Amino acid sequence: MSDAWPWAYDPDAEHVVGGLPEEVVAEVERLARQLAALGRDALEAGRGPRPGSLRLLDFFGGFGLLAFLPLERAEVIVITQVTWAG
């Protein structure tokens, strides 16, 4: 049995990563899969005010910022925003 959780964009991929370069979307989805593989441990991944709250994760050397919610009750990682400065 796997402890991995599924992941999803909220509200949808077009809203969160629409218009971003393909390589950025690929990296976001790679990170989402890694966070999902952490399962419950994703509650403390990245940075944020407290475990389980909105978490932030830098990527591509700080040119990207991924905001996600690890929802413990639903056992899902929700990608809510991606900021790209590249």
C-alpha positions as CSV (number, residue, x, y, z in Angstrom):
1,M,0.0,0.0,0.0
2,S,1.3,3.4,-1.0
3,D,1.3,6.5,1.3
4,A,1.3,8.7,-1.8
5,W,-1.6,11.2,-2.2
6,P,-3.0,12.4,-5.5
7,W,-2.5,16.0,-6.6
8,A,-4.6,18.5,-8.5
9,Y,-4.7,22.1,-9.7
10,D,-7.3,24.4,-8.1
11,P,-9.4,25.6,-9.8
12,D,-7.8,24.0,-12.9
13,A,-4.6,23.8,-14.9
14,E,-5.5,26.7,-17.2
15,H,-6.0,29.0,-14.3
16,V,-2.8,27.9,-12.4
17,V,-0.2,27.3,-15.2
18,G,-1.9,28.4,-18.4
19,G,0.4,30.4,-20.5
20,L,3.6,29.3,-18.8
21,P,6.5,27.8,-20.8
22,E,6.3,24.0,-21.2
23,E,9.5,23.4,-19.2
24,V,8.0,25.4,-16.2
25,V,4.8,23.4,-16.3
26,A,6.8,20.2,-16.5
27,E,8.8,21.2,-13.4
28,V,5.7,22.2,-11.5
29,E,4.1,18.8,-12.3
30,R,7.3,17.0,-11.3
31,L,7.3,18.8,-8.0
32,A,3.6,18.1,-7.5
33,R,4.3,14.4,-8.0
34,Q,7.1,14.5,-5.5
35,L,5.0,16.3,-2.9
36,A,2.2,13.8,-3.5
37,A,4.7,10.9,-3.0
38,L,5.5,12.4,0.4
39,G,1.9,11.9,1.5
40,R,1.4,13.2,5.1
41,D,5.0,14.4,5.2
42,A,4.1,17.1,2.6
43,L,2.4,18.9,5.5
44,E,5.9,20.2,6.5
45,A,7.4,20.6,3.0
46,G,8.4,24.0,1.7
47,R,7.8,27.0,4.0
48,G,4.7,28.5,5.6
49,P,3.4,29.8,8.9
50,R,2.6,26.4,10.2
51,P,2.6,22.8,9.0
52,G,-0.5,21.9,6.9
53,S,-1.2,25.5,6.0
54,L,-0.6,27.1,2.6
55,R,3.0,26.2,1.7
56,L,5.5,27.8,-0.6
57,L,8.2,26.1,-2.6
58,D,10.9,27.9,-4.7
59,F,12.0,26.3,-7.9
60,F,14.3,27.0,-10.9
61,G,16.8,28.8,-8.7
62,G,14.2,31.2,-7.2
63,F,12.7,32.2,-10.5
64,G,9.6,30.2,-9.7
65,L,7.3,30.0,-6.7
66,L,4.8,27.2,-6.2
67,A,2.0,27.6,-3.7
68,F,0.2,24.5,-2.5
69,L,-2.1,23.1,0.1
70,P,-1.5,19.7,1.6
71,L,-5.1,18.8,2.6
72,E,-4.7,16.1,5.3
73,R,-8.4,15.2,5.6
74,A,-8.8,14.7,1.9
75,E,-5.2,13.3,1.5
76,V,-4.5,15.4,-1.6
77,I,-2.0,18.0,-2.7
78,V,-3.6,21.1,-4.2
79,I,-1.5,23.4,-6.4
80,T,-3.1,26.8,-6.1
81,Q,-0.7,29.2,-7.7
82,V,2.5,29.3,-9.7
83,T,4.5,32.5,-10.1
84,W,7.2,32.7,-12.8
85,A,9.7,35.5,-13.1
86,G,11.8,34.0,-15.8
